[in-house]
């Protein structure tokens, strides 16, 4: 049975997506986990032999090496060079892991990502769509298509044709304008679109929708991608290209849009960004640097895995997980944000490290574990030739930390910082390859190594401020809690919004109730408020202080 057939077969039992849901809206961001200067050298440098591996079969197997169910049949026809725009090439290890997950659990929005942006009043919806078509023409990653072949899944760059320009909710068109209607519930509609999964076989894996509103309010632009072709930095690149397209606010004015207009040199046909990245990752796996990466991770994570730190949280998991989560947002006040930054300076760490250490502590208290593996995201665009490249160019970085209640919070921050600095030179080994090398006994419905993820998004200082004459005003944040695709049990994203930090929590709704989610999010914020200037308070004492405060706080939401 093909991937499409499996999706249709499970449609009756899959999660309903006609309710309010989605990933949440964001302003323009960039991934910002590296807070100190690190010059790529030695192991940090990605040296490889850029040889194509298209002649080597890539079997369709889960990342742990177990065979796929017999129901996941491959496409009977081989993919030839005339498949619509170029010769096919293999998936990267991380892409293959996503593909396998989608085959095992079809019709889930786990790897659907997106954001919704407010457009300035006067920006014409039709012109936005026209420029977005040129954006797709400029970035081949957006035109990637996927097929199953006798040698496994393959990706290829499709030509820019066949895209319908009008659609409504639930339509599969890549571009669309959703006309304004009386009583339209935009929150509900955005949630529906952000939760709607993609058809992976030979179909576009992006959706760009302009939601028309009153002219004085400004339209909304909804950008949705599948993780196979992009990441959150890719959405940032789309926004940047639109900002630099000279679209302006005057209807009828010519709109020059090309790679040259954006200050980008044309990519030579033999060095396509997507294909080049596939070769880079494949080539890295065959280098001495990859062998050193493997040795490092085995040495660092092996003892923690044996001690049970990589086991899934002891929560009742359904037989058919939906991978749908709900969002809880807590915005820190400007005063608390400034204090967190000041504390990080006193502790000689970054706010990224301090807030991640607090997250690790909360998760340790909730699970009762003092040996933990926490994961965070790393943007691999650290090479000049990759900074403007769209695609799935992130990797998961696992950090193993052991701590005791007698440790101070300052010391915990130092432990997390040390683990991050030691792991940073080995970030290029694909996470899917690391999981396979560790030979974990896995639960297919839970993430390997760690079920919690911490990310940090730093917003562009020029976005959303002094927006006169600009296309984008701000992000659109729905008033209701959103439902969205989720890959981990718990995800915390700290959004650095210049004057404030906003903590965006996502919880798997198969595992957590809203009351528990509010409790965890509130406890995290109170932990940041409780930290003293010295950082010498013991972790056990911090926990007792929080418990006493919660017992005395009648307004605490439960």
C-alpha positions, 0 to 999 in steps of 0.5 A, a space after each residue: 500500500 502506498 503512502 497516499 493510500 495509507 493516509 486515506 485509509 487512516 483518515 477516518 481515525 485521524 485527528 479532526 482538524 476543523 477546530 481551532 489549532 495551529 502552530 502559533 504565529 511569530 514575528 520574523 525570527 532567526 535561530 540563535 542558540 550560539 551566543 559566543 564567537 566560535 570560528 569554524 575550525 578543525 572539527 567545527 569545519 565541515 570538510 567533505 568530498 562532494 561526491 553524489 550518492 545517487 547510485 547507492 540504494 537508500 532503503 526505506 527503513 526507520 531510523 532505528 534500523 527496524 524494517 518498515 511494516 509490509 503495508 508501506 509498499 514502495 512506488 512501483 515505477 522508478 523515478 527517471 531523470 525526466 520526472 519534472 525538473 531534474 535528476 532525483 537525489 537521495 534524502 538526507 538522514 534527517 529527511 529520511 527519518 521524517 519520511 519514515 515517521 510519516 509512513 508509520 503515522 500518516 495523516 498527522 501534522 507533526 512536521 507541518 510548520 508555519 507562521 501568520 503575519 500582519 500585512 500593512 494596510 494597502 498591500 494588495 493580496 493579488 500582488 502578494 501572491 504574484 511575488 510569492 510565485 517569484 519567491 518559489 522560482 528563486 528557491 528550489 527547496 520550495 519546489 522539491 517533490 518526493 517519490 517512492 522508488 525501488 531504491 527508496 524515497 527520492 527528491 527532485 526539483 519540480 518546474 514552476 507550473 501547475 499551481 492554482 491561484 485561488 483556494 479556500 480552506 482545505 484546498 490543496 492549492 499552493 497559493 491562495 486568497 481567502 476572500 473576506 466573509 462576514 463573521 469569518 473566524 480567522 483564529 479558527 481558520 488559521 488553526 485549521 490550516 496549520 493542523 492540516 497535513 500535506 500529501 507527500 507524494 509528488 505534491 507541493 509541500 508549501 501553502 501560501 494563503 492571503 486572508 483578506 480583511 478590512 482594508 484598514 486592518 491589513 490582510 494576513 499572510 499565512 506561510 506553511 511548510 513541511 519540514 522536509 523542505 524547510 525550517 523556521 529560518 526558511 520562513 524568515 527567508 521568505 519574509 525577507 525576500 518579500 520585504 526586499 521585493 520592492 513591492 511597497 504599498 502602491 498598487 499598480 507599480 512595477 515589482 522587480 523581483 529576481 535573485 540579482 535584485 535581492 543581492 544574491 548571486 545566481 546559483 550555477 546549475 551544478 551547485 543547487 542548494 538542496 542537492 548540494 546540502 544532500 551531498 554535504 551531509 552524505 559526504 560528512 558521514 564518510 569523513 574522519 570528522 564524522 567518526 570523531 563525532 560518533 565517538 564523542 556522542 557515544 562516550 557522552 550519551 552512552 552512560 546516560 542511555 544505560 542509566 535510563 535517561 533516554 527512556 520515554 516519560 512514564 505517561 500513558 501513550 495511546 496506541 495511535 498517537 496523533 502528534 497534536 499539541 496545544 499551546 500555552 503562552 506566558 510573556 515575561 514582563 520587561 522588568 523580569 526580562 531585564 533581570 534574567 539578562 542581568 543574571 545571565 551576565 552575573 553567572 557568565 552565561 547567556 540568557 539562552 543557557 540560563 533559560 534552558 537550565 531553568 527548563 531542565 530543572 522544571 522537567 527534572 522536578 516533574 519527572 523525578 530524574 536527575 540524569 537527563 537528556 535535553 535536546 535543542 535545535 541548531 541552525 546549520 547555516 554557519 557557512 557563508 554560502 548557506 546563509 541564504 539557502 532555504 531548506 531543512 538545514 537544522 539539526 537536533 543537538 542532545 545535551 546530557 546533564 546530571 545534577 543533584 538537589 544540593 547543587 546551586 542554580 549557578 552551578 547548573 547553568 555552568 554544567 549546561 553551558 559546558 555540555 553545550 560548548 563540548 557538543 557544539 563542534 560535533 553538531 554536524 552529525 545528523 541526529 537520525 544517524 546518531 540515533 541509529 548508531 546508539 542502537 536504542 530500543 525505541 517506542 515508535 510513538 515517542 522521540 528517541 533520546 529525549 521527549 523534551 525540546 528547547 528552542 530559542 528564537 531571536 527576533 529581528 530588531 527592525 521587524 515590527 518597529 517603525 513599519 511605515 512604508 514596510 510590507 509587514 507590521 507584526 505577527 498575528 497571534 490568535 487570541 485563543 490557545 492554538 492546537 498544532 502539530 508536535 513531535 515531542 511531549 513538551 516543547 518550550 520556545 523562548 522568543 526574544 522580542 527585544 524588550 520582553 521574553 515570551 515563553 511559548 509552551 507546547 504540550 502533546 494533548 494525548 499526554 497532558 491536560 490544560 490544567 497540568 500545562 498551566 501548572 508547568 508553565 506557571 512554575 517555570 515563570 515563578 522559578 525565574 522570578 525566585 532566582 536570587 542575584 547570587 545564584 547560590 540557592 540550592 536547587 532543592 531549596 528552590 523547589 521547596 520555595 516554589 511549592 510553598 508559594 504555590 500553596 499560598 497563591 490562591 490565584 494560581 490556575 489549576 
